[in-house]
Amino acid sequence: IKGGAAGGGYAQILPMEEFNLHMTGDIHAITAANNMLAAAIDTRMFHESTQRDGPLYDRLTPKGKDGNRKFAPVMLKRLEKLRIEPAVRGGERSRGGAPMAEGATLDPDLDYDPVSLSEAERSAFARLDLDPDTITWRRVVDVNDRFLRQVTVGNGSAEVEHKRETGYDIAVASEIMAVLALATGLPDMRSRLGKMVVGASRARQPINADDIGIGGALTVLMLEALKPTLMQTIEGTPVLVHAGPFANIAHGNSSIIADQIALKLVGKDGFVVTEAGFGADMGMEKFFNIKCRYSGLKPNCVLLVATVRALKSHSDDSPKLTPGKPLPKEYVEENIALVSKGVCNMQKHIQNAAKFGVPVVVCINRFATDTDVEIEAVKVAAMAAGAEAAVIGEHHAKGGAGAIDVAKAVQAACIKSRELEAAGKGGFKYLYELNLPIKDKI
């Protein structure tokens, strides 16, 4: 069974059972939305292969009760993408039907007439011509079912000519989860869902959810999931639980909306701790490079979590770790040599964080098998790398009382960070501009 992320010991979120099961159904909403888009992709390819351009276009723009055909609002996005400006009903086409300027938009308040398009334009509009070999959108399920990783769809008698290889991912790996975490509100989520690319046409043009016409439906399914869930720690500290994108394939951070709500609730002198997971080289750097850009929020401090056991594993001489087997004795007995060789990993993370202009506090989560000498070696290495402080965290065993020193160190670092920023001598900064080429960013 896949583990939860609710903490442990005396430092966990309650009720843990609700947290690790259905909660408010956010993951179920993501699953439904993701798989609806997957179904729409296959359905669209099926209908394009069985219909001529004219009937296909007519079905996309059916006649209303007044006998007129109309474009649905989402269709204006595809028309803009194709640089097609239809005539307003009862009028003539602008510029004699010449293509719109690159980046030009259509007025959603105008009644554009589908009948005004030429046959070539109707074909381009209606036929996405999605290349099955380019489809990146897979179905998802929220159980560990390895036998669904690779499947064949289209085995039915009516669909057999459209058979293709695809597969399932775990639900939280869906791009919709990443969108949920980065959305700043409902309109922003709607825009991001519509822009999700699912594949390319045979002309190698990207096809997104709005090209298929499903962005609005995805938003409806995700409407309630946009709201964070308020929970609490064992000691009653409020915790907002919202979103969980993987950091190895997405940005590995909780939602922007939860951060915004938390900051509003604590006030200007309060503190909000937001999680950036999967290690500092993933979650932290993506928090800086991606999440901070979209949220506009600036962190005052990095709390870097380290353990003696993990640092031992980064040594060149560390014994192999095998899932399901007991830890080798080197990890549960004092071994300064392994610690000393492994701390370079932590030091590099500290140096990376410092490049962003944010002070670093290292929290050494203590295990019962750690010795004072090992922990002191970690402290010395952290301070040598430029950490603001390095303190022991014993919240797993002692709850809040075991994290007082950590909290005080964070508080001091944040105050100092604010003072330096106010004096123009520091503060959070980005390391690159968005318009730089990828190699230059790296």
Solvent accessible surface area in square Angstrom, and as a share of the most:
residue,aa,sasa,rsa
1,I,218,1.11
2,K,118,0.50
3,G,67,0.64
4,G,51,0.49
5,A,79,0.61
6,A,5,0.04
7,G,56,0.54
8,G,22,0.21
9,G,32,0.31
10,Y,136,0.52
11,A,37,0.29
12,Q,34,0.15
13,I,24,0.12
14,L,65,0.32
15,P,67,0.42
16,M,53,0.24
17,E,119,0.53
18,E,94,0.42
19,F,35,0.15
20,N,67,0.35
21,L,126,0.63
22,H,117,0.52
23,M,49,0.22
24,T,92,0.54
25,G,20,0.19
26,D,23,0.12
27,I,56,0.28
28,H,86,0.38
29,A,20,0.15
30,I,0,0.00
31,T,27,0.16
32,A,47,0.37
33,A,0,0.00
34,N,3,0.01
35,N,43,0.22
36,M,60,0.27
37,L,0,0.00
38,A,1,0.01
39,A,48,0.38
40,A,20,0.16
41,I,1,0.00
42,D,33,0.17
43,T,68,0.39
44,R,29,0.10
45,M,29,0.13
46,F,55,0.23
47,H,74,0.33
48,E,13,0.06
49,S,70,0.45
50,T,80,0.47
51,Q,36,0.16
52,R,182,0.67
53,D,51,0.27
54,G,39,0.38
55,P,41,0.26
56,L,6,0.03
57,Y,2,0.01
58,D,50,0.26
59,R,157,0.57
60,L,45,0.23
61,T,0,0.00
62,P,82,0.51
63,K,130,0.55
64,G,42,0.40
65,K,219,0.93
66,D,94,0.49
67,G,41,0.40
68,N,55,0.28
69,R,45,0.16
70,K,112,0.47
71,F,22,0.09
72,A,41,0.32
73,P,114,0.72
74,V,24,0.14
75,M,31,0.14
76,L,19,0.09
77,K,93,0.39
78,R,18,0.06
79,L,0,0.00
80,E,45,0.20
81,K,83,0.35
82,L,58,0.29
83,R,91,0.33
84,I,11,0.06
85,E,36,0.16
86,P,3,0.02
87,A,6,0.05
88,V,59,0.34
89,R,64,0.23
90,G,87,0.84
91,G,43,0.41
92,E,162,0.73
93,R,48,0.18
94,S,50,0.33
95,R,131,0.48
96,G,77,0.74
97,G,21,0.21
98,A,45,0.35
99,P,89,0.56
100,M,6,0.03
101,A,69,0.53
102,E,141,0.63
103,G,70,0.67
104,A,37,0.28
105,T,105,0.61
106,L,10,0.05
107,D,60,0.31
108,P,102,0.64
109,D,132,0.68
110,L,82,0.41
111,D,57,0.30
112,Y,12,0.04
113,D,24,0.13
114,P,0,0.00
115,V,86,0.49
116,S,32,0.20
117,L,6,0.03
118,S,54,0.35
119,E,148,0.66
120,A,79,0.61
121,E,31,0.14
122,R,62,0.23
123,S,30,0.19
124,A,44,0.34
125,F,5,0.02
126,A,0,0.00
127,R,64,0.23
128,L,4,0.02
129,D,55,0.28
130,L,9,0.05
131,D,16,0.08
132,P,48,0.30
133,D,137,0.71
134,T,31,0.18
135,I,26,0.13
136,T,98,0.57
137,W,15,0.05
138,R,73,0.27
139,R,37,0.14
140,V,4,0.02
141,V,39,0.23
142,D,61,0.32
143,V,91,0.53
144,N,103,0.53
145,D,59,0.30
146,R,150,0.55
147,F,175,0.73
148,L,52,0.26
149,R,137,0.50
150,Q,119,0.53
151,V,29,0.17
152,T,49,0.29
153,V,33,0.19
154,G,19,0.19
155,N,96,0.49
156,G,35,0.34
157,S,113,0.73
158,A,71,0.55
159,E,71,0.32
160,V,74,0.42
161,E,157,0.71
162,H,59,0.27
163,K,104,0.44
164,R,29,0.10
165,E,109,0.49
166,T,8,0.05
167,G,0,0.00
168,Y,56,0.21
169,D,53,0.27
170,I,38,0.20
171,A,0,0.00
172,V,22,0.13
173,A,25,0.19
174,S,8,0.05
175,E,77,0.35
176,I,0,0.00
177,M,7,0.03
178,A,16,0.12
179,V,12,0.07
180,L,1,0.00
181,A,0,0.00
182,L,19,0.09
183,A,0,0.00
184,T,56,0.32
185,G,18,0.18
186,L,73,0.36
187,P,108,0.68
188,D,39,0.20
189,M,1,0.00
190,R,52,0.19
191,S,40,0.26
192,R,52,0.19
193,L,0,0.00
194,G,0,0.00
195,K,137,0.58
196,M,3,0.01
197,V,73,0.42
198,V,0,0.00
199,G,5,0.05
200,A,18,0.14
201,S,8,0.05
202,R,137,0.50
203,A,77,0.60
204,R,147,0.53
205,Q,105,0.47
206,P,67,0.42
207,I,4,0.02
208,N,28,0.14
209,A,0,0.00
210,D,10,0.05
211,D,9,0.04
212,I,22,0.11
213,G,38,0.37
214,I,18,0.09
215,G,0,0.00
216,G,31,0.30
217,A,44,0.34
218,L,0,0.00
219,T,14,0.08
220,V,111,0.64
221,L,71,0.35
222,M,0,0.00
223,L,78,0.39
224,E,112,0.50
225,A,3,0.02
226,L,19,0.10
227,K,119,0.50
228,P,26,0.17
229,T,21,0.12
230,L,120,0.60
231,M,18,0.08
232,Q,90,0.40
233,T,36,0.21
234,I,71,0.36
235,E,111,0.50
236,G,41,0.40
237,T,77,0.45
238,P,99,0.62
239,V,35,0.20
240,L,43,0.21
241,V,30,0.17
242,H,5,0.02
243,A,27,0.21
244,G,35,0.34
245,P,8,0.05
246,F,40,0.17
247,A,0,0.00
248,N,88,0.45
249,I,109,0.55
250,A,25,0.19
251,H,5,0.02
252,G,8,0.07
253,N,3,0.02
254,S,25,0.16
255,S,0,0.00
256,I,0,0.00
257,I,21,0.11
258,A,6,0.04
259,D,10,0.05
260,Q,68,0.30
261,I,63,0.32
262,A,17,0.13
263,L,74,0.37
264,K,174,0.74
265,L,132,0.66
266,V,62,0.36
267,G,37,0.36
268,K,168,0.71
269,D,105,0.55
270,G,23,0.22
271,F,93,0.39
272,V,47,0.27
273,V,126,0.72
274,T,45,0.26
275,E,122,0.55
276,A,35,0.27
277,G,20,0.19
278,F,108,0.45
279,G,42,0.41
280,A,12,0.09
281,D,80,0.42
282,M,64,0.29
283,G,0,0.00
284,M,14,0.06
285,E,42,0.19
286,K,53,0.23
287,F,26,0.11
288,F,1,0.00
289,N,27,0.14
290,I,55,0.28
291,K,3,0.01
292,C,1,0.00
293,R,50,0.18
294,Y,106,0.40
295,S,18,0.12
296,G,57,0.55
297,L,53,0.26
298,K,126,0.53
299,P,25,0.16
300,N,40,0.20
301,C,25,0.15
302,V,14,0.08
303,L,68,0.34
304,L,16,0.08
305,V,85,0.49
306,A,11,0.08
307,T,26,0.15
308,V,1,0.00
309,R,56,0.20
310,A,46,0.36
311,L,6,0.03
312,K,2,0.01
313,S,38,0.24
314,H,86,0.38
315,S,7,0.04
316,D,139,0.72
317,D,86,0.44
318,S,30,0.19
319,P,35,0.22
320,K,173,0.73
321,L,81,0.40
322,T,56,0.33
323,P,131,0.82
324,G,89,0.86
325,K,140,0.59
326,P,124,0.78
327,L,74,0.37
328,P,36,0.23
329,K,128,0.54
330,E,47,0.21
331,Y,5,0.02
332,V,54,0.31
333,E,94,0.42
334,E,89,0.40
335,N,40,0.21
336,I,59,0.30
337,A,67,0.52
338,L,9,0.05
339,V,0,0.00
340,S,61,0.40
341,K,106,0.45
342,G,0,0.00
343,V,14,0.08
344,C,77,0.46
345,N,48,0.25
346,M,4,0.02
347,Q,41,0.18
348,K,103,0.43
349,H,31,0.14
350,I,0,0.00
351,Q,77,0.34
352,N,26,0.13
353,A,0,0.00
354,A,52,0.40
355,K,107,0.45
356,F,3,0.01
357,G,26,0.25
358,V,4,0.02
359,P,28,0.18
360,V,3,0.02
361,V,0,0.00
362,V,0,0.00
363,C,2,0.01
364,I,0,0.00
365,N,42,0.22
366,R,75,0.27
367,F,79,0.33
368,A,111,0.86
369,T,49,0.29
370,D,10,0.05
371,T,39,0.22
372,D,100,0.52
373,V,83,0.48
374,E,1,0.00
375,I,4,0.02
376,E,91,0.41
377,A,28,0.21
378,V,0,0.00
379,K,55,0.23
380,V,91,0.52
381,A,11,0.08
382,A,0,0.00
383,M,96,0.43
384,A,81,0.63
385,A,15,0.12
386,G,55,0.53
387,A,7,0.06
388,E,64,0.29
389,A,22,0.17
390,A,13,0.10
391,V,28,0.16
392,I,43,0.22
393,G,2,0.02
394,E,51,0.23
395,H,45,0.20
396,H,115,0.51
397,A,69,0.53
398,K,115,0.49
399,G,4,0.03
400,G,33,0.32
401,A,74,0.57
402,G,11,0.11
403,A,25,0.19
404,I,88,0.45
405,D,89,0.46
406,V,10,0.05
407,A,59,0.46
408,K,128,0.54
409,A,14,0.11
410,V,24,0.14
411,Q,85,0.38
412,A,62,0.48
413,A,1,0.01
414,C,14,0.08
415,I,86,0.44
416,K,93,0.39
417,S,9,0.06
418,R,113,0.41
419,E,108,0.48
420,L,71,0.35
421,E,68,0.31
422,A,94,0.73
423,A,63,0.49
424,G,68,0.65
425,K,157,0.66
426,G,43,0.41
427,G,14,0.14
428,F,19,0.08
429,K,113,0.48
430,Y,84,0.32
431,L,83,0.41
432,Y,43,0.16
433,E,116,0.52
434,L,110,0.55
435,N,136,0.70
436,L,71,0.35
437,P,83,0.52
438,I,129,0.66
439,K,178,0.75
440,D,92,0.48
441,K,61,0.26
442,I,172,0.87
